[in-house]
Amino acid sequence: AHFIEMDPWVVSEVLRPNLECTGFLDMSVIHTVQVEKFLEQAAKFPGMHFHRKILQ
C-alpha cells in the first residue's frame, strides 16, 4: 500500500509507528510529499494507477 503524507513529523511520529504496530510497515511505501504532486508524478509513468482516497 502507498501512503502519502506531506508532514515529516506525522510520518515519523504517527504513520510509521502505526504501520509497524499493525505489521504493515514492510508491505507499505510512505511518500512524504503533497498528494497533488505525487499524483502528477505518478501520471507520468505507465501502469501506475492510483485512486484518490482522502482521509481526514
C-alpha positions as CSV (number, residue, x, y, z in Angstrom):
1,A,0.0,0.0,0.0
2,H,1.1,3.5,-0.7
3,F,0.7,6.2,2.0
4,I,1.1,9.9,1.1
5,E,1.7,12.4,3.9
6,M,3.4,15.8,3.5
7,D,4.4,16.3,7.1
8,P,7.6,14.5,8.1
9,W,6.6,14.7,11.8
10,V,3.3,12.9,11.1
11,V,5.3,10.2,9.1
12,S,7.8,9.6,11.9
13,E,5.6,10.0,15.0
14,V,2.3,8.7,13.8
15,L,2.1,6.9,10.5
16,R,5.3,4.8,10.6
17,P,4.7,3.6,14.3
18,N,1.1,2.7,13.4
19,L,2.1,0.7,10.4
20,E,4.8,-1.0,12.5
21,C,2.3,-1.8,15.3
22,T,-0.1,-3.4,12.8
23,G,2.5,-5.4,11.0
24,F,2.0,-3.5,7.7
25,L,5.2,-1.5,7.6
26,D,7.1,-4.0,5.4
27,M,4.2,-4.0,2.9
28,S,3.9,-0.2,2.7
29,V,5.6,2.6,0.8
30,I,5.5,6.0,2.5
31,H,5.7,9.1,0.3
32,T,6.5,12.4,2.1
33,V,5.1,14.8,-0.5
34,Q,1.8,16.7,-1.2
35,V,-0.8,14.4,-2.7
36,E,-1.3,16.6,-5.7
37,K,2.4,16.5,-6.6
38,F,2.5,12.7,-6.1
39,L,-0.4,12.2,-8.4
40,E,1.2,14.5,-11.0
41,Q,4.4,12.4,-10.9
42,A,2.6,9.1,-10.9
43,A,0.6,10.1,-14.0
44,K,3.9,10.2,-16.0
45,F,4.6,6.5,-15.5
46,P,2.6,3.9,-17.5
47,G,1.0,1.3,-15.3
48,M,0.9,3.5,-12.2
49,H,-2.8,3.8,-11.4
50,F,-3.8,5.5,-8.1
51,H,-7.2,6.3,-6.8
52,R,-7.7,9.2,-4.5
53,K,-8.9,8.2,-1.1
54,I,-8.8,11.2,1.2
55,L,-8.8,10.5,5.0
56,Q,-9.4,13.4,7.2
